[in-house]
């Protein structure tokens, strides 16, 4: 085990990720002091496979609605309980693989910069050519800047002390939980840094319009929920995104249809905004190194995503008004082949039941 690995613990979260989980675990087991896999009700043998790899398994109590934030907190608490000396925690989803060299680079960055509390890199899609929806994800992962940034994604290395100081992730947030945590880390005077290097390979495995729609709806829900927590000045988190979704995903198109009899069809010109928005996005990304097909896919997605996002925003406010428990909006197909753990790679650590 390399010397830097003694400072790092890894939390992997997932459900029914199949072979993707095996690749994810293989990418981190030799570059960290400890790895905890947090499972949320898998039926494909994921827990047995992880245990067979020498990875400790935390099995979430599924009687409590699942969120990725709750899973990450469960893994983090288990690491702190068993390995209190760990300085850094790398979070990664079970459909991602950590790229060789990333853990060392992130650790060195945190060692050299005590004011930095979180480090991320570029996530890349492993199979962008398999579907237009995977291609959209690959562009999304690469939109952003290098250096000091305001928020990170699901693949991030965080100082354990800083994460504990702000109370971990907000377990009630069903989407954009990383953005919400980023706000609190910055409010605690911490800095977030993106290195100009690739950190993980991601396998979105999206192949249908309905999956894309559900994911965009979840995004809208996350915008609204995080905005309700941090929408006040000076943060104003996701205020613009919620406003855009409501105006262009609901108010403007519905208004155009209602005014149709009174405007002799002129109100339908409002719908010209959506292809124009797509063209503007395609134009704006021309100098960012994306292929033409990538830019078109991303532009079209941005142009029409306001519709499912608006539904997500309305769903959040409805849930809050009716005091309904916030629940994650699924978009992945959970039907995966059953895995078989061979127990050859580890000692078969016990599986814990945690209801965080």
PARO-885128 format. One record per residue (C-alpha): residue in one letter; z, y, x. Coordinates in steps of 0.2 Angstrom, whole numbers, plus 5000, padded with zeros to 4 digits. Each point is the difference from the previous one (the first is absolute). Layout:
REM residues N
AZYX ...
This chain:
REM residues 356
X500050005000 X499550175007 X501550125004 X499450134987 X500149864986 X501949995002 X500250174991 X498949964985 X500249914984 X498649974988 X500149994981 X498549914992 X499950014981 X498849904988 X499649884986 X498849874999 X499050065015 X499449835006 X499249995017 X500250195002 X501949985001 X499849875014 X498950125010 X501250144996 X501549915007 X499049935015 X499650185005 X501950055001 X501149855004 X499750015019 X500250195001 X501650044992 X501849945002 X500149954981 X498849984986 X500650004981 X498849954987 X500550064982 X499149904986 X499950064982 X499749844990 X498649915010 X499449834993 X498949965014 X501249945013 X500250165009 X501949995002 X499849825008 X498650055012 X501050165005 X501649905003 X499049875010 X499450145011 X501850045005 X500050154989 X501550044989 X499650014982 X500750114987 X499649954982 X500150154988 X500949984984 X498550014988 X501150034985 X500050185006 X498350094999 X499149985017 X499550155011 X499450005018 X501350135003 X501449884995 X499249865010 X500050115016 X501850054997 X500549814998 X499249965017 X500750155008 X501849964995 X499849825005 X499450065018 X501550135001 X501249864995 X499449875012 X499350115014 X501050175000 X499450045018 X498250024994 X499350175003 X498450004991 X499349914985 X498149964997 X499649994982 X498449904995 X499349934984 X499649815000 X498150044998 X500050095017 X499949945018 X500850115013 X498750035014 X500549955018 X500750145010 X500650104985 X501849965000 X500250045018 X499150174998 X501050054985 X501649955009 X499650105016 X499650154989 X501749994991 X500949975017 X499250165007 X500250114985 X501750004993 X499550134986 X498749884993 X500749884987 X498449914994 X498449955009 X498449934992 X498249975005 X498449974991 X499949854987 X498349925000 X499349894987 X499549825007 X498649964988 X499250174994 X498349924998 X500649874987 X500150134985 X499850184997 X501850014995 X500649945017 X498850135008 X500950134990 X501749955007 X499350005018 X499550184998 X501750044991 X500949935015 X499150115012 X500150174991 X501350115008 X500550085016 X500849955017 X501650075007 X501450084989 X499749954982 X500950014984 X500049824994 X499749825005 X499449844991 X500749834999 X499749955018 X501250115010 X501349985013 X501650104996 X501650045009 X501449894992 X501350135002 X498950134991 X499549884986 X501849964997 X500550185000 X498950044985 X500549854990 X498449905003 X498549994988 X500350054982 X499949844991 X499550074983 X498450075007 X498649884995 X498650085011 X499950135013 X501749955006 X499550045018 X499650184995 X501650024992 X501049935015 X499050115011 X500650154991 X501849965002 X499849965018 X499250175003 X501350094990 X501349915012 X499050095015 X499149855005 X498250005006 X498649884995 X498649965013 X498349924998 X499349925016 X498150005002 X499949815001 X499849864987 X501749924995 X499649874987 X498649904992 X500149994981 X499249884988 X499950094983 X499049864992 X499450114986 X498449944991 X500050074983 X500050174991 X501549954990 X501049985017 X499450175006 X500550084983 X501749925000 X500350065018 X499550184996 X501150004984 X501449945011 X499650155012 X500150124985 X501749934995 X500650025018 X499450185001 X501050044984 X501649915005 X500150075017 X499550174993 X501549994988 X501149975015 X499350135013 X498850114990 X501150165002 X499650135013 X499949995015 X499549825000 X498950004984 X499649825004 X498549944990 X500050154988 X498150035003 X499649814998 X500949994983 X499250164994 X498349945005 X500249844992 X500650084983 X498750135000 X498449905005 X500649834995 X500650054982 X500050184995 X498250055005 X499049854994 X501049994984 X499850184997 X498149995003 X499849864987 X501150104987 X499050155003 X498349914999 X499750054981 X500450185003 X499050025016 X498449914996 X500349895014 X500250135013 X501849945003 X499349845007 X499550105016 X501949975005 X499549825004 X498950075014 X501550035010 X500349825004 X498449965009 X500250175009 X501749955006 X499349845006 X498650095010 X501350135007 X501049855007 X498549925007 X499550165009 X501850045006 X500149835009 X498350015008 X500850055017 X501549875000 X499049855007 X499849914983 X498449904996 X498950074986 X500549854989 X501850035003 X499950194996 X499049964984 X501349874994 X501550115005 X499150154991 X499749914984 X501849935000 X500750185002 X498950074987 X500549884986 X501849945005 X500750154990 X499849904984 X501149855005 X501250125009 X500250104985 X500549844990 X501349965014 X500750184999 X500249984981 X500749835001 X501450065012 X500550154988 X500049884986 X501149875009 X501250145005 X500150084983 X500449834992 X501249955014 X498949855004 X500349915017 X498750055012 X498949855005 X498749975012 X498250004995 X499149855007 X498250005006 X499949855011 X499549824994 X501649905003 X499049834998 X500149935018 X499949835007 X501749915003 X500550015019 X500849865009 X501450045012 X500049885015 X501650065007 X499449985018 X500150185005 X501950034997 X501749944995 X499850024981 X501250154997 X500950004983 X499250094986 X501150144992 X500150064982 X500250195000 X500050114985 X499850185008 
